[in-house]
Amino acid sequence: MLQDTSQIPAGGSAPGGSNAEALNQMGFDHLIQNFDALGWIVFVTLVLMSLMSWFYIVANFLRNTMIRARMERVISTFWDTPSTQDAVRFMEEQPKAEPFSKIALDCASAAAHHQRSEGSRLVDALSRSEFIDRALRQAVSRESMRLETGLTVLATVGSAAPFVGLLGTVWGIYHALIKIAASGNASMEAVAGPVGEALIMTAFGLFVAIPAVLAYNFFVRTNRLTYARFDEFAHDLHDFFATGSRIESGVVAPAQAARK
């Protein structure tokens, strides 16, 4: 059966060939090959954003997992150890990234420093309770700031990456329209390829942003629970080192007399 040549464009190719050519121009590899300076800047920026966000996602996940796995054991061991010196030594053996041991060590150090300063102007200016409370506040603030490492990056990537990708799309569509106008061919085959190719940058921006947003919300929730444990542990430490007793559930628990 003969082909109806009246439907073949003047260029000599059938419509199916034009459609196939348009589809071939919608690939990511073809997009990279036709990048200009701004296109490369947008692409590299999105790649760097993705690498930074995934680095902090993995790092924060491992750190939070380690903290929550050790948290209860560190706290219970401190209170269950008969000797304060043994409890302090146990805290000193904990990893550097373990925050509860660092809070306890700062509190013990402040109490010992205040005791050594009996008769000095320090004791006259600050009571034992005030001095320990000051040290605990500083320790809790420091460890809380460490938990927030990378959250600013995740929030920035989650909010900015879609707009960076959109910039690449707008710039790509602009160049596509210029090429279409220069060629004088405004058919669907000529428009679909360049425009569809430009939209890939928006999809890339969303691909970078979505994991960052989800991770940010997850870590904010996890950190909030850890902050609550910081405050609870700090209050118990303050009661013990300032008064010699730990207040539990509204009842003053007698200090462990054997701690020396």
VOGU-3710 file (C-alpha; in Angstrom, 3 decimals, decimal comma):
1> mlqdtsqipa> 0,000/0,000/0,000  1,484/3,350/-1,070  2,172/6,063/1,518  0,301/9,322/1,112  3,163/11,683/0,361  0,945/14,738/0,738  1,279/14,421/4,569  5,073/14,446/4,510  6,596/17,853/5,378  8,807/19,679/2,946
11> ggsapggsna> 11,885/18,559/4,858  11,241/15,043/3,610  10,646/13,340/6,968  7,453/11,726/8,141  5,580/12,996/11,233  6,672/9,941/13,203  10,287/10,865/12,608  9,675/14,406/13,893  8,021/13,040/17,033  10,915/10,675/17,639
21> ealnqmgfdh> 13,394/13,500/17,197  11,451/15,678/19,645  11,466/12,893/22,226  15,201/12,411/21,797  15,694/16,076/22,710  13,910/15,681/26,057  16,615/13,587/27,734  18,859/14,681/30,616  22,012/13,964/28,616  20,834/16,217/25,807
31> liqnfdalgw> 20,062/18,908/28,381  23,596/18,843/29,768  25,141/18,987/26,309  23,254/22,227/25,588  23,959/24,031/28,872  25,186/27,616/28,720  26,984/29,413/31,572  23,858/30,056/33,661  22,606/26,536/33,049  25,841/25,106/34,420
41> ivfvtlvlms> 25,700/27,420/37,427  22,168/26,275/38,251  23,020/22,609/37,731  26,207/22,717/39,834  24,389/24,650/42,571  21,679/21,991/42,776  24,276/19,206/42,851  26,148/20,919/45,712  22,897/21,490/47,589  22,013/17,830/47,229
51> lmswfyivan> 25,438/16,670/48,425  25,375/18,979/51,464  21,843/18,011/52,445  22,531/14,273/52,182  25,768/14,683/54,158  23,909/16,327/57,056  20,994/13,903/56,743  23,313/10,919/57,205  25,470/12,636/59,865  22,508/13,793/61,955
61> flrntmirar> 20,767/10,440/61,646  23,835/8,567/62,916  24,410/11,079/65,723  20,787/11,048/66,889  20,702/7,262/66,738  23,833/7,047/68,882  22,520/9,577/71,406  19,146/7,902/71,830  20,740/4,455/72,064  23,079/5,544/74,897
71> mervistfwd> 20,840/8,110/76,612  19,009/5,966/79,154  22,063/3,847/79,971  24,247/6,912/80,593  21,659/8,586/82,831  20,776/5,466/84,806  24,423/4,478/85,278  25,248/7,911/86,678  22,520/7,689/89,301  23,067/4,015/90,089
81> tpstqdavrf> 26,820/4,329/90,652  27,489/4,414/94,427  30,496/6,716/94,202  30,423/10,135/92,586  34,037/9,726/91,507  33,200/6,450/89,763  30,223/8,099/88,097  32,419/10,936/86,865  34,980/8,465/85,527  32,208/6,655/83,670
91> meeqpkaepf> 31,109/9,940/82,117  34,673/10,693/81,057  34,810/7,366/79,209  31,839/8,256/77,000  32,378/9,331/73,361  32,919/13,010/72,646  29,612/13,209/70,790  27,619/11,933/73,809  25,937/15,058/75,268  24,532/13,842/78,611
101> skialdcasa> 27,964/12,875/79,931  29,324/16,323/78,987  26,506/18,052/80,862  27,171/15,936/83,962  30,916/16,573/83,778  30,430/20,332/83,520  28,121/20,238/86,526  30,541/18,175/88,606  33,417/20,435/87,586  31,472/23,546/88,581
111> aahhqrsegs> 30,568/22,064/91,967  34,185/21,084/92,630  35,463/24,489/91,531  33,032/26,298/93,827  34,010/24,058/96,739  37,707/24,764/96,163  36,966/28,499/96,134  35,539/28,626/99,677  36,394/31,972/101,267  37,088/33,666/97,932
121> rlvdalsrse> 35,201/36,485/96,241  33,611/33,940/93,877  31,713/32,312/96,742  30,676/35,718/98,062  29,332/36,746/94,635  27,620/33,487/93,634  26,126/30,818/95,827  26,792/27,150/95,087  23,350/26,759/93,558  23,757/29,802/91,301
131> fidralrqav> 27,217/28,766/90,145  26,078/25,234/89,278  22,955/26,554/87,563  25,097/28,849/85,410  27,348/25,962/84,380  24,372/23,750/83,557  22,738/26,421/81,417  25,917/26,845/79,421  26,350/23,079/78,987  22,743/22,520/77,876
141> sresmrletg> 22,937/25,426/75,429  26,210/24,124/73,976  24,936/20,572/73,494  21,652/21,851/72,070  23,544/23,912/69,497  25,556/20,849/68,512  22,353/18,924/67,884  21,235/21,663/65,503  24,318/21,358/63,307  23,266/21,165/59,671
151> ltvlatvgsa> 19,611/22,034/60,248  20,131/25,498/58,780  21,569/23,907/55,645  18,623/21,522/55,358  16,123/24,347/55,808  17,925/26,493/53,224  18,100/23,673/50,673  14,460/22,753/51,233  13,268/26,308/50,648  15,712/27,465/47,943
161> apfvgllgtv> 16,257/24,400/45,725  12,827/24,565/43,989  13,445/28,193/43,056  16,950/27,435/41,788  15,493/24,682/39,619  12,749/27,030/38,461  15,387/29,561/37,427  16,995/26,895/35,258  13,614/26,061/33,733  12,759/29,687/32,960
171> wgiyhaliki> 16,174/30,246/31,404  15,882/27,035/29,366  12,405/27,919/28,083  13,633/31,394/27,174  16,418/29,961/25,010  14,041/27,363/23,559  11,626/30,058/22,460  14,445/32,055/20,884  15,521/29,014/18,863  11,933/28,298/17,808
181> aasgnasmea> 11,450/31,909/16,709  14,729/31,862/14,775  13,808/28,647/12,949  10,265/29,795/12,215  8,924/26,343/13,113  6,335/26,513/15,927  4,930/23,017/15,521  4,360/20,748/18,532  7,372/18,663/17,549  9,631/21,721/17,654
191> vagpvgeali> 8,231/23,054/20,952  7,821/19,868/23,008  11,469/18,864/23,019  13,158/22,097/24,247  10,372/23,033/26,666  10,112/19,544/28,131  13,867/19,456/28,469  13,856/22,739/30,375  11,237/21,414/32,811  13,726/18,782/33,936
201> mtafglfvai> 15,489/21,469/35,982  12,332/22,099/38,020  12,013/18,375/38,679  15,688/18,282/39,703  15,122/21,152/42,126  12,195/19,324/43,730  14,242/16,133/43,919  16,871/18,049/45,897  14,393/19,918/48,126  11,966/17,183/49,202
211> pavlaynffv> 14,457/14,980/51,131  15,880/18,076/52,838  12,434/19,241/54,007  11,439/15,801/55,282  14,754/15,362/57,109  14,555/18,836/58,651  11,105/18,170/60,109  12,207/14,765/61,394  15,321/16,097/63,126  13,478/19,062/64,650
221> rtnrltyarf> 10,995/16,637/66,214  13,732/14,292/67,418  15,793/17,141/68,869  12,774/18,491/70,741  12,501/15,199/72,632  16,219/15,238/73,391  16,037/18,832/74,678  13,365/17,740/77,139  15,682/15,038/78,467  18,497/17,607/78,698
231> defahdlhdf> 16,358/19,813/80,930  15,188/16,923/83,098  18,704/15,596/83,605  20,088/19,090/84,260  17,475/19,775/86,944  18,308/16,501/88,696  22,031/17,283/88,512  21,472/20,739/89,945  19,442/19,377/92,861  22,046/16,752/93,670
241> fatgsriesg> 25,228/18,825/93,419  23,694/21,951/94,978  21,778/20,361/97,864  23,073/16,819/98,118  19,654/15,391/97,259  17,915/14,466/94,017  14,248/15,426/93,758  12,209/12,708/92,080  8,463/12,993/91,393  8,004/15,720/93,989
251> vvapaqaark> 9,812/13,752/96,729  13,300/14,571/97,877  15,401/11,462/97,493  18,199/11,283/100,087  21,668/11,637/98,665  23,744/8,532/98,375  25,898/8,947/101,450  28,509/6,612/100,102  29,371/9,053/97,313  32,693/10,587/98,207
//
